[in-house]
Amino acid sequence: MEQQDYIQIAEENLIHTYNRYPIVLERGEGVYLYDVSGKKYLDFGAGIAVFALGYQNKAYNDAVKAQVDRLIHTSNLYYHVPLAEAAQKVVKASQMDRVFFTNSGTEAIEGAIKLARKYAYLKENRTDHEIIAMQHSFHGRSLGALSVTGNVKYQEPFKPLIGGVKFAEFNRLESVLEQITEKTCAIILEPIQGEGGIYPADLEFLQGLREVCDQRDILLIFDEIQCGMGRTGSMFAWQQYGVKPDIITMAKALGCGIPVGAFAAVERVAKALVPGDHGTTYGGNPLACAAVSKVLDLFEELHLVEHVRENSAYLEAGLDRLVEKYDSVKARRGRGFMQGLELTIPVGDIILKALDLGLILISAGSNVIRFVPPLVITKENIDEMLSILQKAIESVL
Ligand SMILES: *Cc1c(COP(=O)(O)O)cnc(C)c1O
């Protein structure tokens, strides 16, 4: 069968929730992907900031395979070895005190919302608490996460959503302060907005939020599902800002391809959840935890955070040159290996052209090209990406 045949079969059978790019991917090797026709692509999307280690990392593959042969699933009615190991490592890396494993990012957000509400409920014994979220945020597609996602288009057809959510302007402290009432139990935000167009928070904004949260015992929730796991040059983005959240969510690169997410919290908050409050059949199963555990080991062994820190200036400089060179390339934003290039024109055709030329890129909104490569990319890979991207940009000018 040809590539086109698989695409047709998929389109005939899937619910059409995605406009997929017209390639059928078959295998990966390092920072390259191959489609079923054998065509090679340099991957600067990493399955949306997931595959941090690059494809076919032998230690990772061996660990996952070994766990498949040992035990894949137990339910959460029992302990298992990878659970203990993964929990300890995630707590250490995130500098939180306790963690709950989920199967996805959106579920991590659901858990974080429930934890925040329960904490406030125990404190005040009322059920009308409010959460403040940010405009242009993205927290996931399940109804709770969608309720704190600041995107009218995503929300509108699925209303009514969960109540008690207010939206404020990202990076404008005053706008958040205006929304705070005696009912506010939590403020949720991405330290670097991802889907919204790669917007890093200002330090003073996060510091201001921390201050008001401390004053009023409001919980600060950082969604680090995309910007966490080394991507911005520290294990979690908050560690660079020095502003510690009370609850943090993670997913994407946490399992590097095995579906897993987590929410973690400081002790005082985490203890609000007790047996019966929350659960999941699959969440944190042996296969997922073996992946998490190995991923965190490999981050240390490969010095991935240092690698990002040492090479991100090179990526930034290359992208900055495009801003200088082309009128239609307006700005670069981001931290580490989480970068966005904002154009004055829609980027869809550029991304399609890049794909044609053997480079996988993704967008973040209609005018922003997003760069979230595997964290193992080298300066050579960056040069190769920049040279293809230039050709793609010039093809649409
Ligand atoms: C991807 C993402 C989510 C949702 O994660 P899923 O695993 O797709 O449910 C939530 N928040 C942020 C910041 C994300 O980037």
The ligand as an ORCA input file, in Angstrom:
! r2SCAN-3c Opt
* xyz 0 1
  C      -0.366     19.622     25.846
  C      -0.754     20.440     27.014
  C      -1.810     20.086     27.859
  C      -2.694     18.888     27.605
  O      -1.977     17.675     27.636
  P      -2.639     16.371     26.947
  O      -1.657     15.274     27.282
  O      -2.749     16.646     25.498
  O      -3.957     16.153     27.586
  C      -2.062     20.873     28.966
  N      -1.315     21.962     29.219
  C      -0.294     22.346     28.428
  C       0.508     23.552     28.781
  C       0.007     21.612     27.291
  O       0.998     22.006     26.483
*
